[in-house]
Amino acid sequence: MCLLFESIRIIGGRAENLPHHNRRMNGSRKELFGCNDAIDLNAVITVPEGHREGRHKCKVVYSDRIHEVLFEPYPGRAIRSLKIVACDDIDYSHKYTDRGSINALFRLRGRCDDVLIVKNGLVTDTSISNIAFHDGSRWITPRSFLLRGTRRDQLISQGTIVEADIRVQDIAAFTKASLLNAMLDLGETVVETGNIVY
């Protein structure tokens, strides 16, 4: 049985963005396991005493049911450069615990901090996040994402970012890029587009 997981940011003892995590988790449970019930992460997550100050990560592992709930500090990772890698057959439409295909692409990063994955000529995601590009006035995220991220969904619903098709040759027209995932909000981890290389 394949296992999936949600990574949830805990700030000051509070789990963030749970409506979007619930939507993705229960959508995956229905699509992959035929589950028609809904699990509410509000009822699943109880933040332990030692994780109520600062930033922490809660990892909820699940299939048709919850398997485990783990907590750990989140120190973050410095990402200042991205290596463009192409893979037309990659599929990471659900947040699987098996990240073998993603990890194989990550190993192609060379001296860069992470990879920017291109599928069928379109920019998708990094190995750990969705991405948004700034054109000088607005943030634009690829319509051709691999994983429908919870932070990405939140920012789109707020009107903070918009979707568009982005090809590799379009990157030079942007000034910078921001990584987006459950642990990283818009503008927290920024890469200058000059540091996105082949």
C-alpha positions in Angstrom: 0.0 0.0 0.0 1.4 3.4 -0.9 1.7 5.9 1.9 1.2 9.7 1.6 1.9 12.5 3.9 1.1 16.1 4.8 3.7 18.5 6.1 2.1 21.2 8.2 3.8 24.3 9.6 3.4 24.8 13.3 4.0 28.4 14.5 3.7 29.3 18.2 1.9 25.9 18.8 -0.7 26.5 16.1 -1.1 24.4 13.0 -1.4 26.6 9.8 -3.5 26.3 6.7 -5.5 23.2 7.8 -8.5 23.7 5.4 -6.1 23.3 2.4 -4.3 20.3 4.0 -7.7 18.7 4.7 -8.8 19.2 1.2 -5.7 17.7 -0.4 -5.5 14.8 2.0 -9.2 13.8 1.7 -9.1 14.3 -2.1 -6.1 11.9 -2.3 -7.8 9.4 0.1 -10.9 9.4 -2.1 -9.0 9.2 -5.4 -6.5 6.5 -4.4 -8.4 4.5 -1.8 -12.1 5.1 -2.5 -12.7 6.8 0.9 -15.8 8.8 1.1 -15.4 9.9 4.7 -13.4 13.0 5.7 -10.6 13.2 8.2 -10.3 16.5 10.0 -6.6 17.3 10.8 -7.9 19.7 13.5 -8.9 16.6 15.5 -5.7 14.7 14.6 -3.0 17.2 15.5 -2.2 17.9 19.1 1.0 19.9 19.4 3.3 18.6 22.1 4.6 20.9 24.7 8.2 20.9 23.3 6.9 22.1 19.9 4.8 25.1 20.9 7.4 27.8 20.5 9.0 28.8 17.3 8.6 27.0 13.9 8.1 23.3 13.8 7.0 20.8 11.2 4.2 18.3 11.7 4.3 15.3 9.4 1.0 13.3 9.1 1.5 10.0 7.3 -1.7 8.4 6.0 -3.4 6.1 3.4 -7.0 5.4 3.9 -6.3 6.1 7.6 -3.8 8.1 9.7 -0.7 6.0 10.4 1.4 8.4 12.4 1.8 12.1 13.4 5.4 13.3 13.9 6.8 16.6 15.1 10.3 18.1 14.6 11.9 21.5 14.7 12.2 23.2 11.3 15.6 24.9 10.8 15.0 25.5 7.1 17.5 25.1 4.3 19.3 27.8 2.3 18.4 27.7 -1.4 19.9 30.4 -3.5 20.4 28.6 -6.9 18.4 26.2 -9.0 19.6 23.8 -11.8 17.1 23.3 -14.6 16.4 19.6 -15.2 14.0 18.1 -17.7 11.9 15.0 -17.1 8.8 14.4 -19.2 7.5 11.3 -17.5 7.7 12.3 -13.9 4.4 12.0 -11.9 4.1 13.4 -8.4 0.4 14.3 -8.4 0.0 13.1 -4.9 2.3 13.7 -1.9 3.8 10.2 -1.6 6.3 9.2 1.0 8.1 7.4 -1.8 10.0 10.3 -3.4 12.4 8.2 -5.5 11.8 9.9 -8.8 12.1 13.4 -7.2 15.3 12.4 -5.3 16.8 11.1 -8.6 16.3 14.5 -10.2 17.6 16.2 -7.1 20.9 14.3 -7.5 21.4 16.1 -10.8 21.6 19.5 -9.2 25.4 19.7 -9.5 26.7 22.7 -7.5 23.2 24.2 -7.2 21.1 24.0 -4.1 18.1 22.4 -5.7 16.6 21.6 -9.1 13.8 23.3 -11.1 11.9 20.5 -12.9 10.7 21.1 -16.5 8.1 18.7 -18.0 7.1 18.8 -21.6 8.8 22.2 -22.0 7.0 23.8 -19.1 8.3 24.8 -15.7 6.8 22.9 -12.8 8.3 22.7 -9.3 11.5 22.4 -7.4 12.3 19.1 -5.5 10.6 20.5 -2.4 8.3 23.2 -3.4 6.1 25.0 -5.9 7.5 28.2 -7.2 6.4 31.7 -8.2 8.2 34.2 -10.4 8.0 38.0 -10.0 7.8 40.1 -13.1 8.3 43.4 -11.4 4.7 43.9 -10.4 3.1 40.5 -9.6 3.9 37.0 -8.7 3.1 34.3 -11.3 3.1 30.5 -10.6 3.4 27.8 -13.2 0.0 26.3 -14.2 1.9 23.1 -15.0 2.8 22.2 -11.3 3.6 18.6 -10.3 2.0 18.7 -6.9 -0.9 20.9 -6.0 0.6 22.6 -3.0 -1.4 23.9 -0.1 0.5 27.2 0.2 0.1 27.7 -3.6 -3.7 27.1 -3.3 -3.9 29.4 -0.4 -2.1 32.2 -2.2 -4.1 31.8 -5.4 -7.4 31.9 -3.4 -6.2 35.1 -1.8 -5.3 36.6 -5.2 -1.7 37.0 -4.1 -0.4 34.9 -7.0 -1.8 34.1 -10.4 -1.3 31.1 -12.7 0.3 31.0 -16.2 2.2 28.7 -18.4 5.9 29.4 -18.0 8.6 28.0 -20.3 12.3 27.9 -19.6 12.9 30.8 -22.0 10.4 32.9 -20.1 12.5 32.8 -16.9 14.9 35.6 -18.0 11.9 38.0 -18.1 11.4 37.6 -14.4 13.4 39.4 -11.7 13.3 36.7 -9.0 11.6 33.5 -7.9 10.1 32.4 -4.5 9.8 28.8 -3.3 6.4 27.9 -1.9 5.4 25.0 0.3 3.7 24.4 3.6 6.7 25.5 5.5 7.7 28.4 3.2 5.5 31.4 2.6 5.9 33.8 -0.4 9.1 35.8 -0.2 10.8 33.7 2.5 13.1 31.8 0.2 14.0 33.8 -2.8 16.2 32.9 -5.8 17.5 35.5 -8.2 16.6 34.4 -11.7 20.3 34.8 -12.7 20.9 31.9 -10.4 18.6 29.6 -12.2 20.9 27.8 -14.7 21.1 24.8 -17.1 
